[in-house]
Amino acid sequence: MIISAQLIGAIAMALLFVTYQINNRKTILTFQIIIAVCWSVHYSLLGAASGIVINLICILRNILFYNRNSGSWTDNTIIPVSICASEVLLTLLVWREPVDILAMIGASLQTTALWMKTPRLIRIVMISASPLWLIYDYFNGSYVGIATEILVMISIVIAICKYDVPNMRKSG
């Protein structure tokens, strides 16, 4: 089971690395849907209840955010607020240990980031969630999750240097 969990996590890890090199919000969200499915299975195999619940919510979140259109009901700020509230409530319902709170905060930061429309802002907020998930992964035996968060932070820094720094120079 542990080997299967790590292999599924490795698929999510590879997809996450690619995700942050993309400069298109809808494509990022498409990858995020697939990634959340992989992480749900991964945490299920590890018995990490908070990780399972949070990633199941993330699947719904990513679908809603993907379909966000200007002027539609999916543009209402109640959507990310409701998702964050669901992440908090359901994490508290399956609570096992204090480290679960870190995953809950990380997921809320990710929800906030993916609600944003600008890839630059998505990257900036997403990088703050990674250390929280890294600690959660450590305490739940997700070795590939630890590696993933390290690679995600590296990938985001690369993307910031590639896309955001040159734009800052142009506008500054």
N, C-alpha and C positions, 0 to 999 in steps of 0.2 A: 504493500500500500504506500509506504513512504517513497519508494522509488517511482511509482506511478504518479504520486503527488508532485514530486520534484520535476518529472518529465513534463507534466501538464503546465506546471509553473514556468518551465523553460520556454514553452511555446508562448505563454503570455509575456515573458521577459523579452523575447525576440521582437514580438509585435510592439511592445511598449517603446523599445529603442527606436524602431522605425517611426512610430507615431510622432515623436517630438522633432523629427526631421522634416515633417510635412508642414506646409504653411497654408493649409486650408482647413477651416473649422469643421466642415461636414465630413471630410475624410478623417480628421482626428477622431471625431465622434463615432464613425463607422468602426474604426479600429478599437475604440474604447468599449463598444458593445461586445465585440468578440473577446476582448481581453477580460472583461468582467465575467463572461461565461467561463473562461478558463480558470480564473481565480476562484470562482465559486466551487468548481469541481476540485481544485487544488486544496482549498481550505476544508472542504468536505472530507477529503481523504486524510487530512491531518487532524480532523476533529476540532477545528477552530471555529466555534459557533459564530462569534462576532464577524469573522472574516466572511463566512458564508452569507449571513444575513445582509451585511453591508454590500457585498457584491451583487446579490440578487436585486437589491434596491438600485444599485448602479446600472444594471441592465435597463431597468425601466427609465431611470434618469437619462441615460444616454439616448434612448429612443425618443423621449420627449424633447430633449435638447436638440437632437438632430432635426426634428420636425418644427423647430422654432422658426416662425416666420413673422416678419413685421406685421403687426396688426391682428395676429391670430390669438386664440386663447392661450397658446403655448408661450406667448410673450409676457404673460402676467407674472409679476414677481412672486405671486403666491406659489408658483411651481417650485422654484429652488428652496423657498422657505419650507414648504411642505415636505420636500425630499429630505432636507436637513433635519427637520423634526422627526421624520420617519426613521432616519439613521440613528438619531439619539434614542428615541423610544424603543426601537427594536433591539438596539445594542444593550440597553438597560434590561430588557426582558430576557436576553440570553447571557447576561453578564456572568463571567466566571472569575475574572481577576482584574485588578486595576489597569493592567496593560491594555485591556479592551477599550478603555477610554481613549487611548492614543489612536487606535484605528478609527474610532468614531470621529475624533477631531480631524484626522487626516482625510476621511471620507467627506466631511463637511467642507473642508478646504477645497477638495477636488470638485465637489458640487458647485461651489462658488466660482471656481476657475472655469469650469466648462460652461457655466451660464454666460460667461463673458463672450463677447463677439470677436474680440481682437486676439489673434494668436499670441502676440507679445504678452498681453496680460494673462492669458491662459498659462503660458510658460512660467511667468513670475510667481503666480499663486501656486501652481502645481509643485514647484520645487520645494515649497515650504511643507508640503504634505509628506514628502519622501522620508525625512528622518523619523517621523512618527510611525509610518508603516515599517520602516527598517527595525525599529525597536519591537514592534508587535510581532514581526516575522521571527526575530531572534527568540523571543519567548515561546513561540508556537512551533519551533523546529522547521521553519520554512527557509531552508538554506538558499534555495533559488530566489525566494522573496528578498532576502538580504542582498544577494548579488543584483537582483533587479533594481532595487532602490538605489544602489550605488551607481549602476549603469544609467538609470533614469536621470539622476542628478548630473552625471557627466553629459548625457545626451542633451538635456535642457541647457546646460552651460554652452555646449557647442552650438545649439540652435540660437541662443541669445547672441553669441558672437557672430554667427552667420547672418541672421536676419535683423536683429534689433540694434546692435552696436553700429552697423553701417547707416541705418536709418537715423540714429541719434546724431551721428556726425553730420548728416545731410541737413537735418532740421536745426542743429545747434549752431 
